[in-house]
Amino acid sequence: MQTAHRLEGIGEYYFSQKLREIEQMNQSGDPVISLGIGSPDLPPHPEVIRVLQEESARSNVHGYQSYKGIPVLRQAMADWYQHWYQVLLNPDTEILPLIGSKEGILHICMTYLNNGDQALIPDPGYPTYSSAVRLAGGIPVTYALKEENNWKPDWKEIEKQDLRKVKLFFVNYPHMPTGQLPDHKLFEEIVAFAKKHALLIIHDNPYSFILNDHPASILSIPDAKSCTLELNSLSKSQNMAGWRVGMLCGAASCIQDVLRFKSNMDSGMFLPVQLAAAKALSLGKEWYDSVNEIYRQRRILVYELLNKLKLGYSLSQGGLFVWARVPGNESLVGDDKAPYGAGGLLSDRILKDARVFITPGGIFGAQGNDYIRISLCAPEEKIKQCIQRIHSLFC
């Protein structure tokens, strides 16, 4: 049986493949310490877990649910947007709960892209953007984000391309993997560019509460809703990655378009999860402060690790990771060619010799080839062990 043409050029997700390799390594020696994946190791708030437990014990909560989520959850999402982002959304028409925001990326692509349509994809950027575009029959067109431009789009360079077939414009700030934080001016520029070229902005916004003092939504820009769909998630901000709760926000017409596709793909979210998610969205500033203090202490240790390796990094980045430049030092990375450049060589060496997994920046695009990304989703004790292992290897 031959696979469908839509899978051509789409490989297995990098982390899926790498975790199998690490599992084999764990069976043959000292366990690998992973600093690669952004899956929060901290639990949700105790009250969120309590709601899930109590509601799950009820006898009448186990049936199918609404395709667009329960009103309580949509209202909680609207309140959250108003309180933290100063964005007003109609909970009945402008919010669509998702089973994780990752599924929303594919839903949007399947809703709007025909064969041969194009989408602008950041490089470096989340690999799922390109995969979802291809699965929908579209063509990813990358735009380069460079350190010398603070990882922001170069509008003149983008406009040198033929944009007539481009329909979707993927952006992501706070940016993954570089940690670049947004400002009001950047969001204004993105909206103006999209309107100029009649594009639909897809803004992926799951990191706005992590090590960022000013959470922001692109929907706060005047009239952004007319050309923007924003994805958001409880995975990072609420420590609920495995719960699979996200949301799509935007104009009612776009939400209805996506619902037409989504309603044919799933049958709603488990009711107790929705009620617990509503509770999570009601948490106050003290919750975010407590989570960020833990990540802040971990980041100090990651800086120490990077200093051991003599890598360059910015102190102003936010989000769940630390992004660092790898120098062209053969004593550090060797002189063999690797698929992901200097970052791939260093990552492979550290995994093989120090049994520490860090992510090569090149998996996020060619602009990331000389970088690595380190996750903050590991206890301080584990990060300290990584420092010791790397110190003995490189120092």
C-alpha positions in Angstrom: 0.0 0.0 0.0 1.5 3.3 -1.1 1.2 6.4 1.2 -0.7 9.4 0.0 1.1 12.0 -2.0 0.4 14.6 0.8 3.0 12.8 2.9 5.8 13.3 0.4 8.5 15.5 1.9 7.1 15.2 5.4 9.2 13.1 7.8 8.5 11.9 11.2 8.5 14.7 13.8 12.1 15.2 15.0 11.3 14.7 18.7 9.3 11.6 18.0 12.4 10.1 16.3 14.9 11.4 18.8 13.0 10.1 21.9 13.2 6.6 20.5 17.0 7.0 20.1 17.2 8.3 23.7 15.1 5.4 24.9 17.6 2.9 23.4 20.5 4.8 25.0 18.8 4.6 28.4 18.7 0.8 28.1 22.4 0.6 27.4 24.0 2.9 30.0 23.6 6.0 32.2 20.2 7.7 31.6 20.1 10.6 29.3 19.1 13.9 30.8 16.7 15.8 28.5 16.9 19.5 28.1 15.3 19.3 24.7 11.5 19.4 24.9 9.2 22.2 26.2 6.9 20.0 28.2 6.5 21.6 31.6 7.5 19.2 34.4 5.6 21.2 37.0 2.0 20.3 37.9 -1.1 22.5 37.4 -2.5 24.4 40.3 -4.0 22.1 43.0 -7.4 23.6 42.5 -7.4 22.7 38.8 -6.6 19.1 39.7 -9.3 19.2 42.3 -11.9 20.3 39.8 -10.9 17.6 37.4 -11.1 14.9 40.1 -14.5 16.0 41.4 -16.1 16.5 38.1 -14.8 13.2 36.7 -16.5 11.3 39.6 -19.9 12.5 38.4 -22.0 10.0 36.5 -23.3 12.4 33.8 -20.1 13.9 32.4 -18.9 11.2 30.1 -20.8 11.7 27.0 -20.1 13.7 23.8 -19.7 17.4 24.2 -20.3 20.4 22.0 -18.0 20.8 19.1 -17.4 24.4 20.1 -16.8 23.8 23.8 -19.1 24.6 26.8 -20.2 28.2 27.4 -18.4 28.2 30.8 -15.0 27.5 29.1 -15.6 30.0 26.3 -16.5 32.7 28.8 -13.4 31.9 30.9 -11.3 32.3 27.8 -13.0 35.6 27.0 -12.4 36.9 30.5 -8.8 35.8 30.4 -8.2 37.7 27.2 -9.9 40.8 28.6 -8.0 40.7 31.9 -4.5 40.0 30.6 -4.5 41.2 27.0 -7.2 43.9 27.2 -8.9 42.3 24.2 -12.7 42.0 24.0 -14.0 38.8 22.5 -17.5 37.5 22.1 -17.4 34.1 23.8 -20.2 32.8 21.6 -18.8 33.7 18.2 -15.1 34.7 18.4 -13.6 31.8 20.5 -13.2 28.2 19.5 -11.7 25.8 22.2 -9.2 23.3 20.7 -7.8 20.0 21.7 -4.4 21.6 21.9 -3.4 24.5 19.7 -1.3 22.2 17.5 -4.5 20.8 16.0 -5.7 24.3 15.3 -2.7 24.9 13.0 -3.8 22.0 10.8 -7.5 23.0 11.0 -6.7 26.5 9.7 -4.6 25.2 6.9 -7.2 22.6 5.8 -9.9 25.3 6.0 -8.2 27.9 3.8 -5.5 26.4 1.6 -6.2 24.9 -1.8 -3.6 22.9 -3.7 -0.8 25.3 -4.7 -1.8 28.1 -2.3 1.2 29.5 -0.4 1.8 30.4 3.3 4.6 32.5 4.8 6.5 30.5 7.4 9.2 31.9 9.8 12.7 30.5 9.6 13.5 29.6 12.3 10.0 28.6 13.4 7.9 25.8 14.7 8.2 22.9 12.2 4.5 22.1 12.4 3.7 25.2 10.4 5.3 23.9 7.3 4.1 20.3 7.8 0.5 21.5 8.2 0.7 23.7 5.1 2.0 20.7 3.1 -0.6 18.3 4.4 -3.3 20.7 3.3 -1.8 20.8 -0.2 -0.2 24.2 0.2 3.4 25.4 -0.4 5.4 26.8 2.5 7.4 30.0 1.6 9.9 30.8 4.3 10.9 34.3 5.4 14.2 34.6 7.3 14.5 35.9 10.8 18.0 36.9 11.7 19.8 37.8 14.9 21.1 41.0 13.5 17.5 42.1 13.0 16.4 41.0 16.5 14.6 38.0 15.0 12.0 40.2 13.4 10.7 40.1 9.8 12.6 42.1 7.2 9.6 43.5 5.3 11.6 44.7 2.3 13.2 41.3 1.9 9.8 39.5 2.1 8.3 41.8 -0.5 11.0 40.9 -2.9 9.2 37.5 -3.3 6.1 37.0 -5.4 3.3 37.1 -2.8 0.3 36.8 -5.2 -0.4 33.1 -4.2 0.2 33.7 -0.4 -2.9 33.4 1.7 -1.7 32.7 5.2 1.1 34.5 7.2 2.4 32.6 10.2 3.9 34.6 13.0 4.8 33.7 16.6 5.8 36.2 19.4 7.2 35.6 22.0 9.1 33.7 19.3 10.0 30.1 19.5 12.8 29.1 19.4 14.7 32.4 19.8 12.7 33.8 22.7 12.4 37.2 21.0 9.7 39.3 22.8 7.2 41.4 20.8 6.4 45.1 21.2 3.4 47.1 20.1 5.3 48.4 17.0 6.1 45.0 15.8 2.4 43.9 16.0 1.4 47.1 14.2 3.8 46.3 11.4 2.6 42.7 11.1 -1.0 43.8 10.8 -0.2 46.6 8.3 1.8 44.1 6.2 -1.1 41.6 6.2 -3.6 44.2 5.1 -1.4 45.5 2.4 -1.1 42.1 0.8 -4.5 40.7 1.8 -3.1 37.9 4.0 -4.7 36.1 7.0 -2.3 36.3 10.0 -2.0 33.2 12.0 -0.4 34.3 15.3 0.7 31.5 17.6 0.9 32.8 21.1 1.5 30.0 23.7 4.5 31.6 25.5 3.3 35.1 26.4 3.2 34.3 30.2 6.6 32.6 30.5 9.4 34.9 31.7 7.7 37.8 30.1 6.5 40.8 32.2 4.2 42.1 29.5 1.8 39.4 28.1 0.4 40.7 24.8 -2.0 39.6 22.0 -1.8 40.8 18.5 -5.5 41.2 18.7 -5.0 44.3 20.8 -4.0 46.2 17.7 -6.9 48.2 16.2 -8.8 46.2 13.5 -6.4 43.3 13.8 -9.3 41.0 14.2 -10.3 41.6 10.6 -7.2 39.9 9.3 -6.0 37.7 12.2 -6.6 34.4 13.9 -4.7 33.9 17.2 -3.9 30.5 18.7 -3.3 30.2 22.4 -2.8 27.4 24.8 -2.8 26.3 28.4 0.1 23.9 27.9 2.8 26.3 28.9 1.2 29.0 31.0 -0.9 26.6 33.1 1.4 23.5 33.1 -1.3 21.5 31.2 0.6 20.3 28.1 -0.8 16.8 28.4 -4.4 18.0 28.9 -4.6 19.3 25.4 -6.5 22.5 25.8 -6.0 25.4 23.5 -8.1 28.1 21.8 -8.5 29.9 18.5 -9.6 33.6 18.7 -10.6 35.9 15.9 -13.5 37.2 13.8 -16.8 35.3 14.0 -16.7 34.5 10.3 -13.3 32.9 10.5 -14.2 31.0 13.7 -17.2 29.6 11.9 -15.1 28.6 8.9 -12.7 26.6 11.0 -15.5 25.0 13.0 -16.9 23.6 9.7 -13.7 21.6 9.3 -13.0 20.9 13.0 -16.5 19.5 13.6 -15.8 16.7 11.2 -12.5 15.8 12.9 -13.4 15.3 16.6 -16.4 15.1 18.9 -15.6 17.6 21.6 -13.4 17.8 24.7 -14.0 15.8 27.9 -16.3 17.9 30.1 -14.3 17.7 33.3 -11.2 18.8 31.4 -13.1 21.9 30.1 -14.3 22.8 33.6 -10.8 22.4 35.1 -9.4 24.5 32.2 -11.9 27.2 33.1 -10.7 27.1 36.7 -7.1 27.4 35.4 -7.9 30.5 33.4 -9.2 32.2 36.6 -5.9 32.0 38.4 -4.4 35.3 39.5 -1.0 36.9 39.1 0.5 35.0 42.0 0.2 31.8 40.0 2.2 33.2 37.1 4.7 34.8 39.4 5.3 31.5 41.2 5.9 29.5 38.0 8.1 32.2 36.5 10.3 32.3 39.6 11.1 28.6 39.2 11.9 29.1 35.5 14.0 32.2 36.4 16.2 30.2 38.8 16.5 27.4 36.2 17.5 29.9 33.5 20.4 31.1 35.7 21.7 27.6 35.7 21.3 27.2 32.0 23.3 30.4 31.5 26.0 28.8 33.6 25.9 25.7 31.4 26.2 27.9 28.3 29.1 29.8 29.8 30.9 26.4 30.2 30.5 25.9 26.5 31.4 29.5 25.7 28.3 30.0 23.7 26.7 33.4 23.0 23.1 34.2 24.2 20.8 37.2 24.8 19.7 38.1 28.4 16.5 39.6 27.1 14.8 36.5 25.7 11.6 35.1 27.1 9.6 31.9 26.9 10.4 28.4 28.0 13.8 28.0 26.3 17.2 29.6 26.0 18.6 30.1 22.5 22.3 30.3 22.1 24.8 30.7 19.2 27.4 28.0 18.6 30.8 29.4 17.5 32.6 27.8 14.6 35.1 26.0 16.9 36.2 22.6 15.6 37.5 21.6 19.1 33.9 22.1 20.3 31.8 20.7 17.5 34.3 18.7 15.3 34.7 19.1 11.6 32.3 16.6 10.2 29.2 17.7 8.3 25.8 17.4 10.0 22.3 18.1 8.8 21.8 20.9 11.3 25.2 22.7 11.0 27.3 23.6 14.0 24.3 23.3 16.3 23.6 19.8 15.2 27.2 18.8 15.6 27.4 20.1 19.1 24.0 18.6 20.1 25.1 15.2 18.7 28.4 15.3 20.6 26.8 16.3 23.9 24.2 13.6 23.5 26.8 10.9 22.7 29.5 11.8 25.1 27.7 13.6 28.0 24.4 11.9 27.6 22.6 15.2 27.7 19.9 16.0 25.1 19.7 19.6 23.8 17.9 20.6 20.6 19.8 21.7 17.5 18.5 25.0 16.2 18.6 23.7 12.7 15.4 21.6 13.1 13.5 25.0 13.1 15.0 26.1 9.8 18.3 26.9 8.1 18.6 30.2 9.9 19.0 28.1 13.1 21.9 25.9 12.0 24.4 27.7 14.1 22.3 27.7 17.3 21.1 25.3 20.0 18.0 25.5 22.2 17.8 24.4 25.8 14.5 23.8 27.6 13.8 25.0 31.1 11.5 22.1 31.8 13.9 20.2 34.1 14.5 20.5 37.8 17.5 22.4 39.1 19.1 19.2 40.2 19.0 17.8 36.7 20.4 21.0 35.2 23.3 20.9 37.7 24.0 17.3 36.7 24.1 18.4 33.1 26.6 21.2 34.0 28.8 18.6 35.7 28.7 16.2 32.7 29.4 18.9 30.2 32.2 20.4 32.4 34.0 17.1 32.5 33.6 16.7 28.7 34.6 20.2 27.5 36.5 21.9 30.3 
